[in-house]
Each structure stands twice: as C-alpha cells, then as structure tokens.
Amino acid sequence: MRWSVVLFPVSVWAMWIGNPAQPGLQTHGIAMQSEWCSLRLTYLDDWIYHQDIQDKYALETVEHVDNSIQLSTHAAVLTFNFRNWIDIYGLAGGSRLQVNEEIFTKPYLGWGVGGKILFCQIGNFRAGTDIKYFQTDQTPKYFLGDGQAYNVVFPVTLSYQETQFALGISYETSWFCPYAQASYLISDLDALPPKKAYVRFPQPDSTADIPVSSSNGEKRWGMALGATILDKKTGSLAIEWRLFNQNALDINGEIRF
C-alpha cells in the first residue's frame, strides 16, 4: 500500500480567472439602468482535472514522489461593478477534492473575494488585471490503497488558501470576446493540529495514524485562454481553459441586474 500521497498531501487548486474585459462587457441591466454601478450574478462550474503538487519542506535525502490533484467546484459569484471599469466580487459554493486515486472528500464550502480592473481600451482591444483570494477546508472521509477503502476514524482538516494574480488582453466584437491571460498563483495547504489522520484497517481493531505535512504547487506561472459570448449586453456565457500551473476547464454564465 502506498501512503506517499498522505505524507506529501494535497495542495493548490485555483479558481477561474475570467475575461479581462468583463467589467465593461455587460453594460445593460435587466432591472437596473444605472450609469455608474450595477450588480451581476454568475454561476460557474470549475474543474481542475490535473495539477502537480509537492511537499513544502521536502528534504534532499527523501525520495521525490509525484502527486496530483483533481478539484471540482460549483459556485455562485456576486459582482459589484463601478462605471464599467472596476469589478469587486465574492464567491461561495461547494468544492470536492481527489488526490491521485487514494484520497477523496465530499463537497465542502469554498469561498473567495477578488477584484478586476479594466485599465486600457484601444478600439476593440481591452486589457485588464485580476486578483483574488480563495479558501476551503477539506476533510477526507476515506483513503484507498491496494484496492481497499480505509475509513478515517479521527479526521484531519486540511486548510487551503490561495492568492492568484492575472494580467490579460481581449478583443471585443458585438457578441464575441476571446481573451488570453497570464497568471501567477501562490497557494498553501496546512493540516490543522494534530496534523494526523487516524485510519481503520480492514482487520478487526486495527488502526494507524498517518502524518500530514504542508504542501504547495510545483509551478506558479500559468496562462488561461477563453472566450465570452454576449447576449444583448445583459448576459454572457464563457468557457475558459487554464494550463501550465494547472490543467482546468471552467464554464460560467452571468446576468446583469
């Protein structure tokens, strides 16, 4: 049975980045027609299908073991927009984690805050920047090893935080707006005390404690490619693909009030 993924556990998952021109894409509200502020509501489905992780304090004498994660998140995002140039948003939803084929969790709360600034507009070209903070606490319910499930009898809580920066450009037409972003991701995952998971083996009255160490992502730099489809400047549908620091897909739909 391979317990390496527990000794060097989960880390780094990031949320969607979004179109750098988003603050100025939807200019007409369904109910509100204010020229200086608005509210937008978004539903997003974000799936990180591969991301490499590493032990934060790995020793040179310890054999390096490759680990990866998957994370799916369903969340709602509420955005306050000012003058079609600045977005301030908060998000909340459920996140579910898988590490290799060994650690699984049920959905737990994930939340975040962030902001986006559209700072340049030349013709149809747009440039903007985004920064966000995201956090979720995950508690594994069982581990898999050698084809058997090992129930966690005394759980360990894995507290994850990340900060993500992005800078990108886009080209806007009347209904379509493709974009490209460069991103930088800082993320950490620490087990809360006692930093151990106690598991029960299939044999009667047989348990073991598994230490959990801190970890982070192997790569910080990444990029995102995406496109937004506009509906009469009141709503949009977007798809995004992220790569290098993680491999992920995101689909989201948004309306402006």
Secondary structure, DSSP 8 states (H G I E B T S, - for coil): ---HHHHS-----------TTHHHH----SS---SSEEEEEEEEEEEEEEEEEEETT--TTS----EEEEEEEEEEEEEEEETTTEEEEEEEEEEEEEETTTEE---EEEEEEEEEEEEEEETTEEEEEEEEEEEEEE---EEEETTEEEEEEE---EEEEEEEEEEEEEE--SSEEEEEEEEEEEEEEEE-TT-EEEEE-SSTT-EEEEE---EEES--EEEEEEEEEEETTTEEEEEEEEESS-EEEEEEEEEE-
